[in-house]
């Protein structure tokens, strides 16, 4: 086995490690190889790999004496799940395991932190899923070289001649290559060529799926590039020109402009070049889709678990806020109200619901056509940038089925296809003899209802049964402090100037406060008390002092506070209340 899996010894993850053999019998088997489900199936596991699979008594043979037996009568077994787009943090381990996810792929963090987390999780020293991560090859800007010097990047390459060494550096430390969307084409092609030789996949965000296919990218994160590749008329291009596009963020106005007549061309290009898509629908569309209340209730039930109170409050607030970011639009407000998107900019609510509904319908149509034509999806959630670890993968699968994708193809996106795009399908993604025994036992068949993926009875990881559920004393010695990858976090406000800097006692005064990182929720503070505050922009707020505030001459403190998630209090500045003459 490759270095991805070697040494995975699940010490305290497991209920029992004493038995060398484990037999699961009498189950309905969905092996994800393309074969039809098999009834009355048995799987014999020797140490961490599958040794035999049979139906009924046809190949039972001799079962070793020390074999532990699980009777899965009435249940369904299949490969456990892979979340292919996460931003891992210390508290996530039990959340993934309890939702049947035994492998995650981290697409963004500090590399020295990722290396330490991988050692802990993949050796069994830390309780959680198998951890893979992609290393980015930088070089697009001088900042990348500073980042490399600080060990925030494993590798840099600014020209094709430097790529071979860069890919070698990634292979020595990480599991796949991640590239920036602005990488020059000659560099992109060189990286793909060397990565293929090294047996590594290359994934990236994309602003042009046709170009990504032409350079033979393995996987595309999010769907901006798909949408942009289909928008070609003058009106759509002009609309895009006026949009605020940010890599990996929500783009609620983009998808309405997709042009159906170009779908087949884009789909053919993607399939011909074997490019997989990671739609991350739960990341971009929660708060818009009609399942939003249902998904929110799932999260709220989870957060109420008495043993899960170690889940950080800021993280809960980030996830829960995503169910409501579009509330004004979804209520069909038709006045001058605005929606604040990505903690970054405002868009008018008028007509927004119709625009988003139209865009989502086009995305659903494109994805169904892509899969029906032979295209492959790999499911990821972008957790916890905008969703709750574990449960959000099941929500993503539900959205695939809602788009008209079959239950079988949806399950493939979280098993075999996910393993293929990461080039670990020789070990993971299907239940076959010789592969790692990562198995989820479900109480009901997900081919009947995709929501049955949430109905988990037991979990087997590398041949050992893993304890489900949560423990109040769960810990991890590698917390990430601050906002980490959270673009949904509020930042601490900064005050650089106030105008006017003084007023007269018993007067009413409006103060312009300038600085940075102000949010619509930011409030001005006067000696720690909240003032009536008007948000102007990220760099300006206005606050009103009443005669009650200014009744006492002297030096006072004027500050600003932004609430959680994240947020904080600005360093206050002096404000003078002078005597009335």
Residue pairs with C-beta under 8 A, 6 or more apart in sequence:
1 427
1 436
2 424
2 426
2 427
4 130
4 132
4 175
4 424
4 427
5 122
5 130
5 424
5 427
5 436
5 462
7 122
7 123
8 48
8 122
8 123
8 124
8 130
8 462
9 123
9 124
10 17
10 124
10 461
10 462
10 464
10 466
11 17
11 124
11 125
12 124
12 127
13 97
13 124
13 127
13 128
13 461
13 464
13 466
13 467
14 461
14 464
14 465
14 466
14 467
15 464
15 465
15 466
15 467
16 68
16 464
16 465
17 464
19 66
19 67
19 68
20 46
20 47
20 64
20 66
21 44
21 45
21 46
21 51
21 63
21 64
21 66
21 67
21 68
22 44
22 45
22 67
22 68
22 69
22 70
22 437
22 460
22 463
22 464
22 465
23 42
23 43
23 44
23 45
23 63
23 67
23 68
23 69
23 70
24 42
24 43
24 45
24 70
24 72
24 77
24 439
24 441
24 460
25 41
25 42
25 43
25 69
25 70
25 71
25 72
26 40
26 41
26 42
26 71
26 72
26 73
26 74
27 40
27 41
27 42
27 43
27 72
27 73
27 75
27 76
27 77
27 441
28 37
28 38
28 39
28 41
28 75
28 76
28 77
28 445
29 37
29 38
29 39
29 41
29 43
29 53
29 55
29 76
29 77
29 78
29 431
30 37
30 76
30 77
30 78
30 411
30 445
30 446
30 447
31 38
31 53
31 78
31 79
31 430
31 431
31 432
32 78
32 79
32 411
32 412
32 415
32 416
32 429
32 430
32 431
33 416
33 430
33 431
33 432
37 76
37 445
37 447
38 55
39 55
40 55
40 56
41 53
41 54
41 55
41 77
42 52
42 53
42 54
42 55
42 60
43 50
43 52
43 53
43 77
43 431
43 437
43 439
44 50
44 51
44 52
44 53
44 63
44 67
45 51
45 437
45 460
45 463
46 463
47 463
48 436
48 437
48 462
48 463
48 464
49 434
49 435
49 436
49 437
49 463
50 431
50 432
50 433
50 434
50 435
50 436
50 437
51 433
52 59
52 61
52 433
53 431
53 432
53 433
54 60
70 441
70 458
70 465
72 441
72 457
74 443
75 441
75 442
75 443
75 457
76 441
76 442
76 443
76 444
76 445
76 446
76 452
77 431
77 439
77 440
77 441
77 442
78 411
78 415
78 431
78 439
78 440
78 442
78 446
79 415
79 416
79 428
79 429
79 430
79 431
79 438
79 439
79 440
80 100
80 101
80 102
80 103
80 415
80 438
80 439
80 440
80 459
80 460
80 461
81 99
81 100
81 101
81 102
81 103
81 393
81 414
81 415
81 440
81 453
82 101
82 102
82 103
82 104
82 105
82 378
82 379
82 414
82 415
82 418
82 419
82 422
82 428
82 429
83 96
83 101
83 103
83 104
83 105
83 379
83 380
83 381
83 383
83 389
83 393
83 414
84 105
84 219
84 278
84 378
84 379
84 380
84 418
84 421
84 422
85 105
85 107
85 221
85 278
85 280
85 380
85 381
85 382
85 383
86 92
86 104
86 105
86 106
86 107
86 380
86 381
86 382
86 383
86 384
86 389
87 106
87 107
87 108
87 109
87 382
87 383
87 384
87 385
87 484
87 485
88 104
88 106
88 109
88 114
88 117
88 131
88 133
89 315
89 384
89 479
89 480
89 484
90 475
90 476
90 478
90 479
90 480
91 310
91 311
91 312
91 315
91 474
91 476
92 128
92 383
92 384
92 389
92 390
93 121
93 126
93 127
93 128
93 129
93 474
93 476
94 127
94 128
94 308
94 469
94 470
94 471
94 474
95 302
95 308
95 311
95 388
95 389
95 390
95 391
96 102
96 104
96 128
96 129
96 389
96 390
97 127
97 128
97 129
97 390
97 459
97 461
97 466
97 468
98 390
98 456
98 468
98 469
98 470
99 390
99 391
99 393
99 394
99 454
99 456
100 440
100 442
100 453
100 456
100 459
101 129
101 390
101 393
102 129
102 130
102 438
102 459
102 461
102 466
103 129
103 130
103 131
103 132
103 418
103 424
103 428
103 438
104 129
104 130
104 131
104 132
105 132
105 133
105 134
105 175
105 176
105 380
105 422
106 114
106 117
106 131
106 132
106 133
106 134
107 133
107 134
107 178
107 203
107 221
108 178
108 485
109 133
109 480
109 484
109 485
110 151
110 152
111 135
111 151
111 152
111 153
111 154
111 173
111 174
112 151
113 478
113 480
114 133
114 174
115 173
116 478
117 126
117 131
117 478
118 131
118 132
118 133
119 125
120 126
120 476
120 477
120 478
121 128
121 129
121 130
121 131
122 130
122 131
126 476
127 474
128 476
129 461
130 438
130 461
130 462
132 175
132 176
132 422
132 424
133 174
133 175
133 176
134 174
134 175
134 176
134 177
134 178
134 203
135 153
135 154
135 155
135 169
135 170
135 173
135 174
135 176
135 177
135 178
136 153
136 154
136 155
136 177
136 178
136 179
136 180
137 153
137 154
137 155
137 156
137 157
137 163
137 166
137 167
137 170
137 177
137 178
137 179
137 191
138 144
138 145
138 147
138 148
138 153
138 155
138 156
138 157
138 180
139 145
139 156
139 157
139 158
139 162
139 166
139 187
140 158
140 180
140 182
140 183
144 153
144 156
145 156
147 153
148 154
148 155
148 156
154 169
154 170
154 173
154 174
155 165
155 166
155 167
155 169
155 170
156 162
156 166
157 163
157 165
157 166
157 187
157 190
157 191
158 187
159 187
160 186
160 187
160 189
160 190
163 187
163 190
163 191
163 193
163 194
164 194
166 191
166 194
167 177
167 191
167 194
167 195
167 197
167 198
167 200
168 198
170 176
170 177
170 195
170 200
171 198
171 199
171 200
175 200
175 422
175 424
176 200
176 201
176 202
176 203
176 422
176 423
177 191
177 195
177 200
177 201
177 202
177 203
178 202
178 203
178 204
179 188
179 191
179 202
179 203
179 204
179 217
180 204
180 205
181 204
181 205
181 206
181 207
181 225
181 247
183 191
183 204
185 211
185 215
188 215
188 217
189 215
189 216
191 202
192 202
192 215
192 216
192 217
192 218
195 201
195 202
199 423
200 423
201 218
201 219
201 421
201 422
201 423
202 217
202 218
202 219
203 217
203 218
203 219
203 220
203 221
203 278
203 421
204 212
204 217
204 219
204 220
204 221
205 220
205 221
205 222
205 224
205 225
205 247
205 248
206 212
206 217
206 220
206 221
206 222
206 224
206 225
206 226
207 224
207 225
207 228
207 245
208 225
208 228
208 229
209 220
209 225
209 226
209 228
209 229
209 266
209 269
209 270
209 275
210 229
210 265
210 266
210 269
211 225
211 229
212 220
212 225
212 275
213 269
213 270
213 272
213 273
213 275
214 269
214 273
216 273
216 274
216 275
217 273
217 275
218 274
218 275
218 276
218 421
219 275
219 276
219 277
219 278
219 378
219 421
220 226
220 275
220 276
220 277
220 278
221 248
221 278
221 280
221 380
222 248
222 278
222 279
222 280
222 283
222 284
223 255
223 277
223 279
223 280
223 284
223 363
223 366
224 245
224 247
224 251
224 254
226 266
226 277
226 366
227 251
227 254
227 255
227 257
227 258
227 363
228 240
228 254
229 262
229 266
230 258
230 259
230 260
230 262
230 263
230 266
230 366
231 237
231 240
231 257
231 258
231 259
232 259
232 262
233 259
235 257
236 257
236 259
239 253
239 257
240 254
240 257
243 251
243 253
243 254
244 341
244 344
244 345
245 251
245 254
246 342
246 344
246 487
248 382
248 385
248 487
249 341
249 342
249 344
249 487
250 283
250 284
250 325
250 341
250 342
251 284
252 288
252 326
252 329
252 339
252 341
252 347
252 352
252 355
252 356
252 359
253 347
253 352
253 355
253 359
254 359
255 358
255 359
255 360
255 362
255 363
256 355
256 356
256 358
256 359
256 362
257 359
258 359
258 362
258 363
258 366
260 362
260 365
263 365
263 366
263 369
264 369
267 366
267 369
267 370
267 373
267 375
268 373
269 275
270 277
270 370
270 375
271 370
271 373
271 374
271 375
276 375
276 376
276 377
276 378
276 417
276 420
276 421
277 367
277 370
277 375
277 376
277 377
277 378
278 377
278 378
278 379
278 380
279 363
279 367
279 377
279 379
279 396
279 400
280 380
280 381
280 382
280 396
281 289
281 363
281 396
281 399
281 400
281 403
282 295
282 381
282 382
282 386
282 387
282 392
282 395
282 396
282 399
283 381
283 382
283 385
283 386
283 387
285 360
285 363
285 399
286 292
286 295
286 322
286 323
286 386
286 387
286 395
287 322
287 323
287 324
287 325
287 326
287 327
287 330
288 326
288 330
288 356
288 357
288 360
289 360
289 399
289 402
291 395
291 398
291 399
291 402
292 323
293 323
295 323
295 395
296 320
296 323
298 391
298 395
299 319
299 320
299 323
299 388
299 391
300 320
302 308
302 388
302 391
303 311
303 316
303 320
305 470
306 472
307 469
307 470
307 471
307 472
308 470
309 472
310 472
310 474
310 475
313 564
314 489
314 564
314 565
314 566
315 384
315 565
317 564
317 565
318 384
318 385
318 386
318 486
318 488
318 489
318 565
319 384
319 386
319 387
319 388
321 488
321 565
322 386
322 387
322 488
325 339
325 340
325 341
326 339
326 352
326 356
328 337
328 338
328 339
328 349
329 339
329 349
329 352
329 353
329 356
330 353
332 353
333 349
333 350
334 349
334 350
335 349
335 350
336 348
336 350
337 348
337 349
338 346
338 347
338 348
338 349
339 346
339 347
339 348
339 349
339 352
340 346
340 519
340 520
341 347
342 487
342 488
343 487
343 488
343 489
343 490
343 519
344 487
363 403
364 402
364 403
364 404
365 403
367 377
367 400
367 403
367 405
368 403
368 404
368 405
370 377
371 377
371 405
371 406
371 409
376 412
376 413
376 417
376 420
376 421
377 400
377 405
377 409
377 412
377 413
377 417
378 413
378 417
378 418
378 420
378 421
378 422
379 393
379 396
379 397
379 400
379 410
379 413
379 414
379 418
380 393
380 396
381 387
381 389
381 392
381 393
381 395
381 396
383 389
383 390
383 392
383 393
384 486
385 485
385 486
385 487
385 488
386 488
387 395
391 454
393 414
394 451
394 453
394 454
397 410
397 411
397 413
397 414
397 450
397 453
398 450
398 451
400 409
400 410
400 413
400 450
401 407
401 410
401 450
407 446
407 447
407 448
407 449
407 450
408 447
410 450
411 446
411 447
411 450
411 453
415 429
415 430
416 425
416 429
416 430
417 429
418 429
419 425
419 427
419 428
419 429
419 430
420 429
426 435
427 435
427 436
428 435
428 436
428 438
431 439
436 462
436 463
437 460
437 462
437 463
438 460
438 461
438 462
439 459
439 460
440 456
440 458
440 459
440 460
441 456
441 457
441 458
441 459
441 460
442 452
442 453
442 455
442 456
442 457
443 452
443 455
443 456
443 457
444 452
444 455
445 452
446 452
446 453
456 468
458 465
458 468
459 465
459 466
459 468
460 466
483 489
483 491
483 566
486 565
486 566
488 565
489 565
489 566
489 567
490 517
490 519
490 521
490 562
490 563
490 564
490 565
490 566
490 567
490 568
491 517
491 562
491 566
491 567
491 568
492 517
492 562
492 566
492 567
492 568
492 569
492 570
493 515
493 516
493 517
493 518
493 519
493 522
493 560
493 561
493 562
493 567
493 568
493 569
493 570
494 515
494 516
494 517
494 570
494 571
495 513
495 514
495 515
495 558
495 559
495 560
495 570
495 571
495 572
495 573
496 514
496 515
496 516
497 513
497 514
497 515
498 511
498 512
498 513
498 514
498 558
498 573
498 575
499 511
499 512
499 514
500 509
500 511
501 574
501 575
501 576
502 575
502 576
502 577
502 578
503 509
503 545
503 550
503 575
503 576
503 577
503 578
504 550
504 577
504 578
504 579
504 580
505 550
505 551
505 552
505 553
505 577
505 578
505 579
505 580
506 547
506 550
506 551
506 580
507 545
507 547
507 550
507 580
508 544
508 545
508 546
508 547
508 550
509 544
509 545
509 550
510 542
510 543
510 544
510 545
511 524
511 542
511 543
511 544
511 545
511 558
511 575
512 540
512 542
513 524
513 540
513 541
513 542
513 543
513 558
513 560
514 539
514 540
515 539
515 540
515 560
515 570
516 538
516 539
517 538
517 562
518 535
518 536
518 537
518 538
518 539
518 540
518 541
518 560
518 562
519 535
519 538
519 562
519 567
520 535
521 562
521 563
521 567
522 533
522 535
522 541
522 560
522 561
522 562
523 530
523 531
523 533
523 560
523 561
524 530
524 531
524 533
524 541
524 543
524 558
524 559
524 560
525 531
525 557
525 558
525 559
525 560
525 561
525 569
525 572
526 543
526 545
526 549
526 556
526 557
526 558
526 559
526 575
527 556
527 557
528 557
528 559
529 549
530 561
531 543
531 544
531 545
531 549
532 543
532 544
533 541
533 542
533 543
533 544
534 541
534 542
534 543
535 541
536 542
541 560
543 558
550 577
552 577
553 577
553 578
553 579
554 576
554 577
555 574
555 575
555 576
556 574
556 575
556 576
556 577
557 572
557 573
557 574
557 575
558 572
558 573
558 574
558 575
559 569
559 570
559 571
559 572
559 573
560 569
560 570
561 567
561 568
561 569
561 570
562 568
